[in-house]
Structure formats: structure tokens, C-alpha cells
């Protein structure tokens, strides 16, 4: 049972435009969410997080939005740059402190 | 500070064999977590060690085991390898146990192929 779902395996966006990556979750007990970015041959790196007491968190070009009623979060990247091309994972810790990851979305930013 | 290192980076094994993977955390970090990444499942948590004790465990069969040494280096072992064990195995280190996931640093992973 996939508790964290990323239904779009890939996304292609032109440089300078907005990238929107989506994530859905099924466990209403999740109260903290993280986004990671992963380049080939490297481990994931933490990008941005959001607590369930907020509905938005912003860090430079990256903004995460949380809609608790819909059990949905999204990562917005504005403007998208070629260096943003990577696989993005959303994740949430469960009540036993295990980090539950989605299956990832591969973002390609083309010139 | 040096990052998290994992050895070997690539490994090819045959079904039925066993394998040991190694992870050296960032200096001063006492927590090491292991994850399995496969294309259809994303990253799945295997276990976490903190100060030589297994603190948390995911839903993997007993063929998957691990340990942590007094210098915080960690090894994971997979016995009786199956084709489905082919994956990227990632370890992550942090200086606390559980909770501070935004301060967890991943290594580059070991790519295991089982033939």
C-alpha cells in the first residue's frame, strides 16, 4: 500500500517556466512533509519541507503548498532552470519515525 | 567535512550468494539509515542504527540485516540473494536519531545487480 504517491513519473518544462510536481498521501496522520532532489549517481538531497500547521513554505525559487483536506502537496519551481533537471521525491515520516517516500518524478528542463 | 561514503559503488552477484555493503557516515554522525531504491517502489526504509543499536526497522525479510560499529560505520548484509534484490542501496547519516530528516545526508549508493 503506497502511502505517498507521485502519479506523474516524468515532467518536461521549458527553461524559465514554472514546474509543478505533485504528491498525494493517504495517511491523515502525516504532519510533516519533505521534498528531495536526486541527480544520477548521487544520493537524494533535502530541498524543502513543510509542517502541517502551514499551507505554504517558500525558499527562493522553491515553494511547497500543502492542502490537508485533499491530502495533496505540490512543489513549485519558478523559474525552472536546466540545473533543476533531476528526480524529485516527496516523503513523510510515519508515527514510528520511518520516512515514507513516493516513487519520484523525473523533471527535465529544456532550453 | 567529508560526505557519506558507500562502498562498493557497483556490485554484481549471483542468485543465492550473499553480499555486504558498507557505509561511512559524516564524521560525528551517530545515526545511519539504509534504504532500498527500485524503479517501481521509490525509496523504501530498511533499518536505522544509532550508537550501535538498531533503532528502527522496515518491512523487509530477515535476509536483510545490518550492524553498526563503534566508529559509527555501518554494514548491511543480504543473504541468499534473489533477482528482486537488484536495486540501489542508499545510506543516510545524521547526528540524531529519528525526526531531523531535513538534516539527514545521503551517500551516493551502491548499485547491486543480481543475475
HADDOCK unambig.tbl for C-alpha pairs under 7 A between the chains (distance, minus, plus):
assign (segid A and resid 41 and name CA) (segid B and resid 108 and name CA) 5.99 0.50 0.50
assign (segid A and resid 42 and name CA) (segid B and resid 108 and name CA) 4.24 0.50 0.50
assign (segid A and resid 43 and name CA) (segid B and resid 106 and name CA) 5.06 0.50 0.50
assign (segid A and resid 43 and name CA) (segid B and resid 107 and name CA) 5.12 0.50 0.50
assign (segid A and resid 43 and name CA) (segid B and resid 108 and name CA) 4.28 0.50 0.50
assign (segid A and resid 43 and name CA) (segid B and resid 109 and name CA) 6.35 0.50 0.50
assign (segid A and resid 44 and name CA) (segid B and resid 106 and name CA) 6.02 0.50 0.50
assign (segid A and resid 45 and name CA) (segid B and resid 105 and name CA) 6.82 0.50 0.50
assign (segid A and resid 45 and name CA) (segid B and resid 106 and name CA) 6.81 0.50 0.50
assign (segid A and resid 46 and name CA) (segid B and resid 102 and name CA) 5.93 0.50 0.50
assign (segid A and resid 97 and name CA) (segid B and resid 98 and name CA) 5.68 0.50 0.50
assign (segid A and resid 97 and name CA) (segid B and resid 99 and name CA) 6.33 0.50 0.50
assign (segid A and resid 98 and name CA) (segid B and resid 45 and name CA) 6.74 0.50 0.50
assign (segid A and resid 99 and name CA) (segid B and resid 45 and name CA) 6.75 0.50 0.50
assign (segid A and resid 100 and name CA) (segid B and resid 44 and name CA) 6.93 0.50 0.50
assign (segid A and resid 101 and name CA) (segid B and resid 42 and name CA) 6.42 0.50 0.50
assign (segid A and resid 101 and name CA) (segid B and resid 43 and name CA) 5.67 0.50 0.50
assign (segid A and resid 101 and name CA) (segid B and resid 44 and name CA) 6.82 0.50 0.50
assign (segid A and resid 102 and name CA) (segid B and resid 42 and name CA) 5.85 0.50 0.50
assign (segid A and resid 103 and name CA) (segid B and resid 40 and name CA) 6.57 0.50 0.50
assign (segid A and resid 103 and name CA) (segid B and resid 41 and name CA) 5.51 0.50 0.50
assign (segid A and resid 103 and name CA) (segid B and resid 42 and name CA) 3.84 0.50 0.50
assign (segid A and resid 104 and name CA) (segid B and resid 42 and name CA) 6.30 0.50 0.50
